[in-house]
Amino acid sequence: MSRVNRLDLRKDLELNTYADVLVIGGGPAGTWSAIRAASEGASVILVDKGFCGTSGATAPSGTGVWYVEPREEARQKAMQSRYSLGGFLAEETWMRRVLDRTWENMNAIASWGYPFPLDDQGQPHLRTLQGPEYMRLMRRRVLQAGVTILDHSPATTLLVDQHGVAGASGVNIQKNQNWTIRSSAVVIATGGCAFLSKALGCNVLTGDGLLLAAEAGASMSGMEFSNAYAICPKFASVTKTAFYIWASFYHESGELIEGAGSQRGRSVIARTLLSEPVFARLDKATDEMKVWMRQAQPNFFLPFDRAGIDPFTDRFEVTLRLEGTVRGTGGIRIVNEACATDVPGLYAAGDAATRELICGGFTGGGSHNAAWAMSSGYWSGEAAAKYAKQLGSKRAARIGTPLDQASAQARSEDNLGLSTDDVVNAVQNEVMPYDRNLFRTAERLTDSLGRLDSLWHYIRHEAMPTGTALKRREAQAMTAVSRWMYHTALARKETRGMHRREDFTAPNPNQHHRLITKGLDDIRIETEPVKAPLGGVLL
């Protein structure tokens, strides 16, 4: 009998067990973390909000991978690719580490039997991964490593003791049963926050892990770079902005929209959308490119094929869909090369962690995020296993207590307030509009923060939202993430990376630093220097 079956939740039994390492999240980062921790000899349990292997942003689609051959010229070009776009906030040492680790991990995936396509020379093409095949393989490898998987089991609170984080509690949402897993170390790999914008694969990504970490005392980094909007057909949820590099954008009349583009012209698209529809056509792709695009990302074309639209020759209406921190770069601050957080025993990986270290303030979407997920997952799992060993033979006797998440008044089932839908809608009304989140000013940020701060105080200290425990946590997490975003955006009084201030339209050399965000009720912003700029030059 497998460990999964042995630990399967029964109707009449609440799960209460121990593992050396608990991994929260079953996407690429979480699975890499679990596999690596198990390879270090740790007992590992992985809990997933959905079904490990099918939930999250990667599973339903394809992704490029920042896989670059180990030649200095190629590596320099790769590191430069987003360095200026990211406002010169990335660090050379981290970029080199991720490139090295990604090279090793992708070759490991090939050796595990992933069906990479062959290039013209008959060699496997290792620069893209198809989500369904990738995540099926990773789930299989997790189970082969002896890891126990608990699907449909989101974590709702961390446990703490005098040593730091000591596990987590949650609920199996299919059986409505609680679980508690005591552990010596916890890896948060829950993804980012896309604010339930319906982007493909992102509606399970509501910032839950960020809130768990913050409640334990962890800080955030790069939260001002959390306003990623993806170009998307208006009739579909597929957000693969990279292919729009080869697109032209048009007014409804058919006239070209000057300056509109995928990378530096997305704000032009947003401004146009404020007053009229925008149309696109992938008319810059060559015949050779068209063939490659269909092979590399077949899922991109599914909605077009179903609608009878040829995106290379037909114009189609587009929109910008908020992807928040999923393809922004903000997340849990990591404090060392092991992907540790500020809290002993707590590690972060993938989109739950900041990606400023390799992308600066520009989107980590696509290849960089995929490389970061497998690299940070690998390092966090390894470090978590070693941390557990250091605690010695008595580690299994740890009895952590759940963190208080709200005042007694707000925890009372007799004191229900807004519905969770009301809370979610209130947050979305502040973070989704382009003229509020993309085109930022102190006046608009302050205006939104007044409402978001009041909302946070109400649901945390006055009245609990109605709805299930999971829905409440999602609503609370989205509210928390939105406040960290806007408080940090208000503190960065310049334009840098994807953070655009209409009242400070240029970069300010005096603000060439990271912003660290701390706190739940009272939010504080601190600065942190960029330690290893590319080429050693501060810009």
HUQUISUL-V733014 format. One record per helix or strand of 3 or more residues. SS is the DSSP state (a for helix, b for strand). FROM is the first residue (numbers start at 0). TO is the last residue. Records with the same first field share a line. If there is no record, write none. Layout:
SS: FROM-TO ; FROM-TO
//
This chain:
a: 2-5 ; 27-38 ; 71-79 ; 91-110 ; 130-143 ; 207-214 ; 240-245 ; 265-272 ; 286-295 ; 297-306 ; 349-351 ; 355-358 ; 366-389 ; 392-396 ; 407-410 ; 419-430 ; 433-437 ; 441-461 ; 468-490 ; 508-510 ; 533-535
b: 14-23 ; 43-46 ; 61-63 ; 127-129 ; 147-149 ; 154-160 ; 163-171 ; 176-187 ; 227-232 ; 247-249 ; 277-280 ; 315-323 ; 345-347 ; 415-418 ; 463-465 ; 512-517 ; 523-528
//
